[in-house]
Amino acid sequence: MANVREIFAKNLKKIRRKCGFSQEILAEKAEVSTHYISMIELARNFPKSEVIERLANALNIDVYELFLTSCSHNDEIDKLHKSIINVIKETVSASVDASVKTSFKNIVKSEKLKKKN
């Protein structure tokens, strides 16, 4: 199992690239040197908490995201996926229920009109 320094290094590099940032851009935004970013991403250095916060802010993420293992990422994605599916099911179900009720009311009205005529 990877240690915290390796997990942090891997996540920093992956998220930085996902944001489209070079090491230079991230370094500038987090107010550190490019060399320091490189050393963190190689798991040779580990930043102090203040730098971790600046890195997260520069990447527009929550600090904890830099510490998630790939398993945690998958778990979070699975939870989010299930939550989205449930919202869709509830929305569709409510919509179908409303449509069925409206259709039933229209049928009843139509039948009443037929009986009057």
N, CA, C and O atoms as CSV, one atom per row, in Angstrom:
chain,resi,resn,atom,element,x,y,z
A,1,MET,N,N,0.839,-1.190,0.000
A,1,MET,CA,C,0.000,0.000,0.000
A,1,MET,C,C,0.880,1.249,0.000
A,1,MET,O,O,1.908,1.302,0.676
A,2,ALA,N,N,0.464,2.236,-0.760
A,2,ALA,CA,C,1.219,3.482,-0.883
A,2,ALA,C,C,1.122,4.288,0.406
A,2,ALA,O,O,0.119,4.231,1.117
A,3,ASN,N,N,2.171,5.033,0.691
A,3,ASN,CA,C,2.118,5.886,1.873
A,3,ASN,C,C,1.477,7.225,1.515
A,3,ASN,O,O,1.209,7.505,0.346
A,4,VAL,N,N,1.241,8.031,2.516
A,4,VAL,CA,C,0.529,9.299,2.328
A,4,VAL,C,C,1.280,10.213,1.362
A,4,VAL,O,O,0.666,10.880,0.530
A,5,ARG,N,N,2.589,10.244,1.472
A,5,ARG,CA,C,3.392,11.107,0.598
A,5,ARG,C,C,3.211,10.705,-0.862
A,5,ARG,O,O,3.084,11.568,-1.730
A,6,GLU,N,N,3.199,9.401,-1.140
A,6,GLU,CA,C,3.033,8.913,-2.521
A,6,GLU,C,C,1.627,9.177,-3.035
A,6,GLU,O,O,1.447,9.564,-4.190
A,7,ILE,N,N,0.634,8.971,-2.184
A,7,ILE,CA,C,-0.757,9.231,-2.573
A,7,ILE,C,C,-0.928,10.717,-2.896
A,7,ILE,O,O,-1.525,11.082,-3.909
A,8,PHE,N,N,-0.391,11.564,-2.013
A,8,PHE,CA,C,-0.482,13.008,-2.218
A,8,PHE,C,C,0.197,13.400,-3.526
A,8,PHE,O,O,-0.359,14.162,-4.317
A,9,ALA,N,N,1.396,12.877,-3.748
A,9,ALA,CA,C,2.164,13.209,-4.956
A,9,ALA,C,C,1.398,12.812,-6.215
A,9,ALA,O,O,1.300,13.592,-7.162
A,10,LYS,N,N,0.864,11.611,-6.220
A,10,LYS,CA,C,0.115,11.103,-7.379
A,10,LYS,C,C,-1.127,11.966,-7.637
A,10,LYS,O,O,-1.403,12.350,-8.773
A,11,ASN,N,N,-1.863,12.262,-6.574
A,11,ASN,CA,C,-3.091,13.055,-6.717
A,11,ASN,C,C,-2.792,14.479,-7.169
A,11,ASN,O,O,-3.502,15.028,-8.011
A,12,LEU,N,N,-1.742,15.076,-6.610
A,12,LEU,CA,C,-1.394,16.440,-7.000
A,12,LEU,C,C,-1.101,16.499,-8.496
A,12,LEU,O,O,-1.599,17.375,-9.202
A,13,LYS,N,N,-0.298,15.568,-8.962
A,13,LYS,CA,C,0.070,15.550,-10.383
A,13,LYS,C,C,-1.158,15.310,-11.260
A,13,LYS,O,O,-1.347,15.991,-12.268
A,14,LYS,N,N,-1.989,14.345,-10.876
A,14,LYS,CA,C,-3.176,14.009,-11.664
A,14,LYS,C,C,-4.158,15.181,-11.718
A,14,LYS,O,O,-4.663,15.524,-12.787
A,15,ILE,N,N,-4.421,15.784,-10.580
A,15,ILE,CA,C,-5.379,16.892,-10.525
A,15,ILE,C,C,-4.810,18.116,-11.244
A,15,ILE,O,O,-5.538,18.822,-11.943
A,16,ARG,N,N,-3.507,18.367,-11.071
A,16,ARG,CA,C,-2.872,19.489,-11.770
A,16,ARG,C,C,-3.044,19.351,-13.277
A,16,ARG,O,O,-3.416,20.302,-13.966
A,17,ARG,N,N,-2.768,18.153,-13.771
A,17,ARG,CA,C,-2.910,17.912,-15.211
A,17,ARG,C,C,-4.364,18.023,-15.658
A,17,ARG,O,O,-4.657,18.563,-16.725
A,18,LYS,N,N,-5.265,17.508,-14.835
A,18,LYS,CA,C,-6.694,17.590,-15.159
A,18,LYS,C,C,-7.148,19.043,-15.267
A,18,LYS,O,O,-8.014,19.373,-16.078
A,19,CYS,N,N,-6.564,19.899,-14.452
A,19,CYS,CA,C,-6.881,21.333,-14.496
A,19,CYS,C,C,-6.187,22.030,-15.665
A,19,CYS,O,O,-6.463,23.196,-15.948
A,20,GLY,N,N,-5.299,21.327,-16.333
A,20,GLY,CA,C,-4.579,21.921,-17.458
A,20,GLY,C,C,-3.429,22.816,-17.037
A,20,GLY,O,O,-2.987,23.665,-17.811
A,21,PHE,N,N,-2.938,22.635,-15.817
A,21,PHE,CA,C,-1.867,23.464,-15.300
A,21,PHE,C,C,-0.515,22.792,-15.516
A,21,PHE,O,O,-0.375,21.579,-15.362
A,22,SER,N,N,0.456,23.588,-15.868
A,22,SER,CA,C,1.839,23.116,-15.843
A,22,SER,C,C,2.316,23.237,-14.396
A,22,SER,O,O,1.639,23.839,-13.562
A,23,GLN,N,N,3.475,22.667,-14.105
A,23,GLN,CA,C,4.043,22.837,-12.764
A,23,GLN,C,C,4.313,24.319,-12.494
A,23,GLN,O,O,4.159,24.796,-11.370
A,24,GLU,N,N,4.712,25.025,-13.527
A,24,GLU,CA,C,5.010,26.453,-13.379
A,24,GLU,C,C,3.762,27.247,-12.983
A,24,GLU,O,O,3.809,28.097,-12.094
A,25,ILE,N,N,2.654,26.958,-13.654
A,25,ILE,CA,C,1.412,27.687,-13.355
A,25,ILE,C,C,0.950,27.383,-11.933
A,25,ILE,O,O,0.579,28.290,-11.189
A,26,LEU,N,N,0.975,26.087,-11.555
A,26,LEU,CA,C,0.555,25.729,-10.195
A,26,LEU,C,C,1.469,26.385,-9.168
A,26,LEU,O,O,1.003,26.903,-8.153
A,27,ALA,N,N,2.769,26.361,-9.436
A,27,ALA,CA,C,3.722,26.974,-8.507
A,27,ALA,C,C,3.418,28.455,-8.309
A,27,ALA,O,O,3.444,28.963,-7.188
A,28,GLU,N,N,3.133,29.134,-9.403
A,28,GLU,CA,C,2.817,30.559,-9.320
A,28,GLU,C,C,1.543,30.787,-8.510
A,28,GLU,O,O,1.500,31.662,-7.645
A,29,LYS,N,N,0.517,30.005,-8.790
A,29,LYS,CA,C,-0.760,30.171,-8.091
A,29,LYS,C,C,-0.654,29.846,-6.600
A,29,LYS,O,O,-1.323,30.470,-5.775
A,30,ALA,N,N,0.195,28.858,-6.256
A,30,ALA,CA,C,0.340,28.435,-4.860
A,30,ALA,C,C,1.487,29.161,-4.150
A,30,ALA,O,O,1.760,28.917,-2.975
A,31,GLU,N,N,2.152,30.056,-4.888
A,31,GLU,CA,C,3.241,30.856,-4.332
A,31,GLU,C,C,4.388,30.006,-3.787
A,31,GLU,O,O,4.880,30.226,-2.679
A,32,VAL,N,N,4.801,29.024,-4.604
A,32,VAL,CA,C,5.967,28.194,-4.302
A,32,VAL,C,C,6.795,28.082,-5.578
A,32,VAL,O,O,6.385,28.565,-6.633
A,33,SER,N,N,7.956,27.447,-5.480
A,33,SER,CA,C,8.800,27.310,-6.667
A,33,SER,C,C,8.374,26.109,-7.508
A,33,SER,O,O,7.759,25.164,-7.015
A,34,THR,N,N,8.715,26.176,-8.775
A,34,THR,CA,C,8.460,25.053,-9.678
A,34,THR,C,C,9.217,23.824,-9.207
A,34,THR,O,O,8.702,22.709,-9.273
A,35,HIS,N,N,10.436,24.026,-8.734
A,35,HIS,CA,C,11.242,22.912,-8.226
A,35,HIS,C,C,10.529,22.222,-7.058
A,35,HIS,O,O,10.539,20.996,-6.951
A,36,TYR,N,N,9.918,23.018,-6.194
A,36,TYR,CA,C,9.208,22.455,-5.041
A,36,TYR,C,C,8.017,21.605,-5.494
A,36,TYR,O,O,7.784,20.525,-4.951
A,37,ILE,N,N,7.266,22.088,-6.483
A,37,ILE,CA,C,6.148,21.304,-7.032
A,37,ILE,C,C,6.683,19.990,-7.583
A,37,ILE,O,O,6.102,18.930,-7.347
A,38,SER,N,N,7.778,20.057,-8.310
A,38,SER,CA,C,8.386,18.853,-8.871
A,38,SER,C,C,8.774,17.869,-7.775
A,38,SER,O,O,8.519,16.671,-7.893
A,39,MET,N,N,9.382,18.365,-6.723
A,39,MET,CA,C,9.812,17.497,-5.624
A,39,MET,C,C,8.612,16.877,-4.899
A,39,MET,O,O,8.678,15.732,-4.451
A,40,ILE,N,N,7.525,17.629,-4.786
A,40,ILE,CA,C,6.307,17.074,-4.163
A,40,ILE,C,C,5.746,15.970,-5.047
A,40,ILE,O,O,5.400,14.895,-4.557
A,41,GLU,N,N,5.657,16.232,-6.346
A,41,GLU,CA,C,5.088,15.250,-7.275
A,41,GLU,C,C,5.953,13.999,-7.405
A,41,GLU,O,O,5.457,12.941,-7.791
A,42,LEU,N,N,7.226,14.110,-7.091
A,42,LEU,CA,C,8.116,12.945,-7.088
A,42,LEU,C,C,8.122,12.254,-5.720
A,42,LEU,O,O,8.834,11.269,-5.521
A,43,ALA,N,N,7.332,12.771,-4.787
A,43,ALA,CA,C,7.218,12.242,-3.419
A,43,ALA,C,C,8.536,12.358,-2.659
A,43,ALA,O,O,8.800,11.573,-1.749
A,44,ARG,N,N,9.357,13.329,-3.026
A,44,ARG,CA,C,10.622,13.562,-2.319
A,44,ARG,C,C,10.454,14.586,-1.203
A,44,ARG,O,O,11.196,14.570,-0.221
A,45,ASN,N,N,9.486,15.467,-1.357
A,45,ASN,CA,C,9.149,16.449,-0.327
A,45,ASN,C,C,7.670,16.314,-0.006
A,45,ASN,O,O,6.877,15.854,-0.827
A,46,PHE,N,N,7.317,16.726,1.206
A,46,PHE,CA,C,5.910,16.767,1.591
A,46,PHE,C,C,5.634,18.157,2.146
A,46,PHE,O,O,6.319,18.605,3.065
A,47,PRO,N,N,4.635,18.843,1.594
A,47,PRO,CA,C,4.399,20.242,1.982
A,47,PRO,C,C,3.789,20.385,3.372
A,47,PRO,O,O,3.136,19.478,3.888
A,48,LYS,N,N,4.026,21.553,3.956
A,48,LYS,CA,C,3.387,21.908,5.227
A,48,LYS,C,C,1.912,22.187,4.961
A,48,LYS,O,O,1.500,22.371,3.815
A,49,SER,N,N,1.133,22.217,6.018
A,49,SER,CA,C,-0.314,22.389,5.884
A,49,SER,C,C,-0.692,23.678,5.151
A,49,SER,O,O,-1.660,23.697,4.391
A,50,GLU,N,N,0.064,24.747,5.374
A,50,GLU,CA,C,-0.248,26.015,4.705
A,50,GLU,C,C,-0.106,25.879,3.188
A,50,GLU,O,O,-0.910,26.409,2.421
A,51,VAL,N,N,0.936,25.158,2.779
A,51,VAL,CA,C,1.166,24.961,1.338
A,51,VAL,C,C,0.102,24.032,0.764
A,51,VAL,O,O,-0.367,24.240,-0.355
A,52,ILE,N,N,-0.278,23.015,1.521
A,52,ILE,CA,C,-1.333,22.101,1.058
A,52,ILE,C,C,-2.615,22.890,0.793
A,52,ILE,O,O,-3.283,22.673,-0.218
A,53,GLU,N,N,-2.953,23.794,1.688
A,53,GLU,CA,C,-4.152,24.622,1.513
A,53,GLU,C,C,-4.028,25.507,0.272
A,53,GLU,O,O,-4.989,25.655,-0.483
A,54,ARG,N,N,-2.859,26.090,0.058
A,54,ARG,CA,C,-2.669,26.937,-1.123
A,54,ARG,C,C,-2.741,26.120,-2.409
A,54,ARG,O,O,-3.277,26.587,-3.414
A,55,LEU,N,N,-2.199,24.898,-2.379
A,55,LEU,CA,C,-2.281,24.029,-3.557
A,55,LEU,C,C,-3.735,23.683,-3.864
A,55,LEU,O,O,-4.165,23.752,-5.015
A,56,ALA,N,N,-4.484,23.312,-2.840
A,56,ALA,CA,C,-5.897,22.973,-3.031
A,56,ALA,C,C,-6.668,24.166,-3.576
A,56,ALA,O,O,-7.484,24.020,-4.486
A,57,ASN,N,N,-6.412,25.340,-3.022
A,57,ASN,CA,C,-7.089,26.552,-3.505
A,57,ASN,C,C,-6.729,26.835,-4.959
A,57,ASN,O,O,-7.592,27.197,-5.759
A,58,ALA,N,N,-5.463,26.670,-5.295
A,58,ALA,CA,C,-5.022,26.916,-6.673
A,58,ALA,C,C,-5.681,25.948,-7.638
A,58,ALA,O,O,-5.969,26.297,-8.782
A,59,LEU,N,N,-5.918,24.726,-7.170
A,59,LEU,CA,C,-6.541,23.696,-8.009
A,59,LEU,C,C,-8.072,23.722,-7.914
A,59,LEU,O,O,-8.756,22.962,-8.599
A,60,ASN,N,N,-8.596,24.602,-7.063
A,60,ASN,CA,C,-10.040,24.742,-6.865
A,60,ASN,C,C,-10.678,23.430,-6.394
A,60,ASN,O,O,-11.715,23.009,-6.906
A,61,ILE,N,N,-10.036,22.796,-5.409
A,61,ILE,CA,C,-10.540,21.543,-4.834
A,61,ILE,C,C,-10.505,21.646,-3.317
A,61,ILE,O,O,-9.908,22.569,-2.763
A,62,ASP,N,N,-11.145,20.698,-2.652
A,62,ASP,CA,C,-11.046,20.592,-1.203
A,62,ASP,C,C,-9.749,19.873,-0.856
A,62,ASP,O,O,-9.303,18.997,-1.597
A,63,VAL,N,N,-9.149,20.241,0.264
A,63,VAL,CA,C,-7.867,19.667,0.679
A,63,VAL,C,C,-7.912,18.140,0.716
A,63,VAL,O,O,-6.968,17.481,0.282
A,64,TYR,N,N,-9.001,17.581,1.231
A,64,TYR,CA,C,-9.062,16.129,1.393
A,64,TYR,C,C,-8.890,15.380,0.072
A,64,TYR,O,O,-8.444,14.233,0.067
A,65,GLU,N,N,-9.239,16.015,-1.044
A,65,GLU,CA,C,-9.137,15.345,-2.344
A,65,GLU,C,C,-7.700,14.987,-2.703
A,65,GLU,O,O,-7.462,14.079,-3.498
A,66,LEU,N,N,-6.751,15.695,-2.122
A,66,LEU,CA,C,-5.346,15.397,-2.382
A,66,LEU,C,C,-4.880,14.142,-1.641
A,66,LEU,O,O,-3.794,13.626,-1.907
A,67,PHE,N,N,-5.699,13.659,-0.719
A,67,PHE,CA,C,-5.318,12.504,0.098
A,67,PHE,C,C,-6.127,11.246,-0.211
A,67,PHE,O,O,-5.899,10.205,0.404
A,68,LEU,N,N,-7.054,11.324,-1.139
A,68,LEU,CA,C,-7.884,10.171,-1.465
A,68,LEU,C,C,-7.082,9.129,-2.235
A,68,LEU,O,O,-6.296,9.456,-3.124
A,69,THR,N,N,-7.299,7.872,-1.874
A,69,THR,CA,C,-6.694,6.800,-2.656
A,69,THR,C,C,-7.579,6.543,-3.864
A,69,THR,O,O,-8.726,6.989,-3.897
A,70,SER,N,N,-7.066,5.836,-4.847
A,70,SER,CA,C,-7.883,5.557,-6.033
A,70,SER,C,C,-9.127,4.789,-5.638
A,70,SER,O,O,-10.182,4.960,-6.247
A,71,CYS,N,N,-9.015,3.947,-4.627
A,71,CYS,CA,C,-10.179,3.206,-4.126
A,71,CYS,C,C,-11.209,4.196,-3.584
A,71,CYS,O,O,-12.406,4.057,-3.837
A,72,SER,N,N,-10.738,5.194,-2.838
A,72,SER,CA,C,-11.647,6.204,-2.301
A,72,SER,C,C,-12.322,6.973,-3.418
A,72,SER,O,O,-13.513,7.275,-3.340
A,73,HIS,N,N,-11.552,7.298,-4.475
A,73,HIS,CA,C,-12.135,7.994,-5.621
A,73,HIS,C,C,-13.264,7.157,-6.206
A,73,HIS,O,O,-14.344,7.675,-6.488
A,74,ASN,N,N,-13.015,5.862,-6.388
A,74,ASN,CA,C,-14.033,4.980,-6.959
A,74,ASN,C,C,-15.242,4.878,-6.046
A,74,ASN,O,O,-16.378,4.879,-6.520
A,75,ASP,N,N,-15.010,4.790,-4.737
A,75,ASP,CA,C,-16.122,4.735,-3.787
A,75,ASP,C,C,-16.958,6.008,-3.866
A,75,ASP,O,O,-18.188,5.951,-3.865
A,76,GLU,N,N,-16.293,7.148,-3.933
A,76,GLU,CA,C,-17.003,8.419,-4.018
A,76,GLU,C,C,-17.797,8.510,-5.321
A,76,GLU,O,O,-18.937,8.974,-5.332
A,77,ILE,N,N,-17.194,8.072,-6.395
A,77,ILE,CA,C,-17.881,8.089,-7.695
A,77,ILE,C,C,-19.088,7.162,-7.657
A,77,ILE,O,O,-20.157,7.518,-8.151
A,78,ASP,N,N,-18.926,5.975,-7.075
A,78,ASP,CA,C,-20.048,5.043,-6.960
A,78,ASP,C,C,-21.188,5.631,-6.133
A,78,ASP,O,O,-22.355,5.497,-6.499
A,79,LYS,N,N,-20.851,6.284,-5.018
A,79,LYS,CA,C,-21.878,6.906,-4.184
A,79,LYS,C,C,-22.612,8.001,-4.952
A,79,LYS,O,O,-23.839,8.097,-4.908
A,80,LEU,N,N,-21.841,8.817,-5.651
A,80,LEU,CA,C,-22.430,9.892,-6.443
A,80,LEU,C,C,-23.315,9.321,-7.541
A,80,LEU,O,O,-24.416,9.817,-7.776
A,81,HIS,N,N,-22.840,8.288,-8.207
A,81,HIS,CA,C,-23.607,7.639,-9.278
A,81,HIS,C,C,-24.933,7.107,-8.743
A,81,HIS,O,O,-25.981,7.328,-9.351
A,82,LYS,N,N,-24.895,6.408,-7.613
A,82,LYS,CA,C,-26.123,5.872,-7.011
A,82,LYS,C,C,-27.082,6.995,-6.618
A,82,LYS,O,O,-28.294,6.882,-6.798
A,83,SER,N,N,-26.529,8.065,-6.088
A,83,SER,CA,C,-27.353,9.202,-5.699
A,83,SER,C,C,-28.035,9.826,-6.916
A,83,SER,O,O,-29.219,10.158,-6.867
A,84,ILE,N,N,-27.290,9.981,-7.995
A,84,ILE,CA,C,-27.855,10.550,-9.223
A,84,ILE,C,C,-28.935,9.641,-9.780
A,84,ILE,O,O,-29.994,10.116,-10.190
A,85,ILE,N,N,-28.682,8.341,-9.799
A,85,ILE,CA,C,-29.675,7.372,-10.292
A,85,ILE,C,C,-30.952,7.468,-9.467
A,85,ILE,O,O,-32.050,7.460,-10.022
A,86,ASN,N,N,-30.818,7.560,-8.145
A,86,ASN,CA,C,-32.002,7.661,-7.289
A,86,ASN,C,C,-32.789,8.934,-7.556
A,86,ASN,O,O,-34.020,8.907,-7.581
A,87,VAL,N,N,-32.099,10.038,-7.754
A,87,VAL,CA,C,-32.782,11.302,-8.064
A,87,VAL,C,C,-33.515,11.180,-9.399
A,87,VAL,O,O,-34.655,11.626,-9.526
A,88,ILE,N,N,-32.875,10.587,-10.375
A,88,ILE,CA,C,-33.510,10.403,-11.690
A,88,ILE,C,C,-34.739,9.510,-11.561
A,88,ILE,O,O,-35.793,9.815,-12.119
A,89,LYS,N,N,-34.605,8.406,-10.825
A,89,LYS,CA,C,-35.751,7.501,-10.637
A,89,LYS,C,C,-36.918,8.218,-9.971
A,89,LYS,O,O,-38.065,8.083,-10.397
A,90,GLU,N,N,-36.616,8.982,-8.919
A,90,GLU,CA,C,-37.666,9.712,-8.209
A,90,GLU,C,C,-38.327,10.747,-9.118
A,90,GLU,O,O,-39.549,10.898,-9.116
A,91,THR,N,N,-37.517,11.449,-9.886
A,91,THR,CA,C,-38.032,12.469,-10.792
A,91,THR,C,C,-38.904,11.847,-11.873
A,91,THR,O,O,-40.002,12.327,-12.153
A,92,VAL,N,N,-38.405,10.774,-12.477
A,92,VAL,CA,C,-39.161,10.097,-13.529
A,92,VAL,C,C,-40.447,9.510,-12.953
A,92,VAL,O,O,-41.515,9.619,-13.555
A,93,SER,N,N,-40.333,8.887,-11.781
A,93,SER,CA,C,-41.504,8.296,-11.145
A,93,SER,C,C,-42.567,9.360,-10.867
A,93,SER,O,O,-43.746,9.151,-11.151
A,94,ALA,N,N,-42.155,10.484,-10.320
A,94,ALA,CA,C,-43.100,11.567,-10.031
A,94,ALA,C,C,-43.719,12.092,-11.320
A,94,ALA,O,O,-44.917,12.371,-11.371
A,95,SER,N,N,-42.905,12.224,-12.352
A,95,SER,CA,C,-43.393,12.712,-13.637
A,95,SER,C,C,-44.391,11.738,-14.246
A,95,SER,O,O,-45.434,12.142,-14.759
A,96,VAL,N,N,-44.061,10.444,-14.184
A,96,VAL,CA,C,-44.962,9.420,-14.729
A,96,VAL,C,C,-46.262,9.396,-13.932
A,96,VAL,O,O,-47.346,9.308,-14.509
A,97,ASP,N,N,-46.155,9.475,-12.613
A,97,ASP,CA,C,-47.349,9.498,-11.775
A,97,ASP,C,C,-48.253,10.672,-12.148
A,97,ASP,O,O,-49.468,10.514,-12.272
A,98,ALA,N,N,-47.656,11.843,-12.324
A,98,ALA,CA,C,-48.436,13.024,-12.686
A,98,ALA,C,C,-49.072,12.842,-14.057
A,98,ALA,O,O,-50.225,13.226,-14.259
A,99,SER,N,N,-48.337,12.262,-15.000
A,99,SER,CA,C,-48.869,12.038,-16.349
A,99,SER,C,C,-50.016,11.038,-16.328
A,99,SER,O,O,-51.028,11.219,-17.005
A,100,VAL,N,N,-49.845,9.990,-15.547
A,100,VAL,CA,C,-50.902,8.974,-15.448
A,100,VAL,C,C,-52.151,9.587,-14.830
A,100,VAL,O,O,-53.260,9.351,-15.309
A,101,LYS,N,N,-51.982,10.369,-13.775
A,101,LYS,CA,C,-53.131,11.007,-13.126
A,101,LYS,C,C,-53.840,11.944,-14.091
A,101,LYS,O,O,-55.069,11.947,-14.169
A,102,THR,N,N,-53.069,12.738,-14.827
A,102,THR,CA,C,-53.650,13.659,-15.794
A,102,THR,C,C,-54.385,12.895,-16.884
A,102,THR,O,O,-55.498,13.257,-17.266
A,103,SER,N,N,-53.760,11.842,-17.380
A,103,SER,CA,C,-54.394,11.022,-18.422
A,103,SER,C,C,-55.691,10.406,-17.905
A,103,SER,O,O,-56.704,10.401,-18.604
A,104,PHE,N,N,-55.657,9.894,-16.690
A,104,PHE,CA,C,-56.855,9.284,-16.106
A,104,PHE,C,C,-57.973,10.315,-15.969
A,104,PHE,O,O,-59.131,10.032,-16.276
A,105,LYS,N,N,-57.615,11.513,-15.505
A,105,LYS,CA,C,-58.618,12.576,-15.374
A,105,LYS,C,C,-59.211,12.927,-16.734
A,105,LYS,O,O,-60.418,13.140,-16.850
A,106,ASN,N,N,-58.371,12.988,-17.758
A,106,ASN,CA,C,-58.857,13.294,-19.108
A,106,ASN,C,C,-59.777,12.202,-19.631
A,106,ASN,O,O,-60.770,12.490,-20.301
A,107,ILE,N,N,-59.454,10.965,-19.332
A,107,ILE,CA,C,-60.303,9.841,-19.760
A,107,ILE,C,C,-61.657,9.932,-19.066
A,107,ILE,O,O,-62.702,9.766,-19.694
A,108,VAL,N,N,-61.623,10.199,-17.760
A,108,VAL,CA,C,-62.876,10.306,-17.002
A,108,VAL,C,C,-63.718,11.450,-17.553
A,108,VAL,O,O,-64.925,11.288,-17.730
A,109,LYS,N,N,-63.115,12.595,-17.825
A,109,LYS,CA,C,-63.846,13.723,-18.396
A,109,LYS,C,C,-64.430,13.361,-19.754
A,109,LYS,O,O,-65.580,13.687,-20.049
A,110,SER,N,N,-63.650,12.698,-20.566
A,110,SER,CA,C,-64.103,12.289,-21.883
A,110,SER,C,C,-65.292,11.344,-21.776
A,110,SER,O,O,-66.261,11.481,-22.524
A,111,GLU,N,N,-65.229,10.411,-20.876
A,111,GLU,CA,C,-66.329,9.457,-20.691
A,111,GLU,C,C,-67.601,10.166,-20.198
A,111,GLU,O,O,-68.707,9.820,-20.613
A,112,LYS,N,N,-67.439,11.140,-19.327
A,112,LYS,CA,C,-68.576,11.887,-18.824
A,112,LYS,C,C,-69.228,12.671,-19.956
A,112,LYS,O,O,-70.454,12.734,-20.041
A,113,LEU,N,N,-68.409,13.273,-20.832
A,113,LEU,CA,C,-68.930,14.011,-21.972
A,113,LEU,C,C,-69.664,13.097,-22.937
A,113,LEU,O,O,-70.687,13.491,-23.498
A,114,LYS,N,N,-69.165,11.885,-23.143
A,114,LYS,CA,C,-69.812,10.933,-24.026
A,114,LYS,C,C,-71.176,10.545,-23.469
A,114,LYS,O,O,-72.141,10.414,-24.222
A,115,LYS,N,N,-71.260,10.361,-22.152
A,115,LYS,CA,C,-72.534,9.967,-21.541
A,115,LYS,C,C,-73.554,11.102,-21.641
A,115,LYS,O,O,-74.746,10.835,-21.790
A,116,LYS,N,N,-73.124,12.340,-21.563
A,116,LYS,CA,C,-74.032,13.471,-21.677
A,116,LYS,C,C,-74.582,13.591,-23.085
A,116,LYS,O,O,-75.730,13.993,-23.275
A,117,ASN,N,N,-73.777,13.247,-24.064
A,117,ASN,CA,C,-74.205,13.392,-25.448
A,117,ASN,C,C,-74.949,12.154,-25.826
A,117,ASN,O,O,-75.416,12.036,-26.959
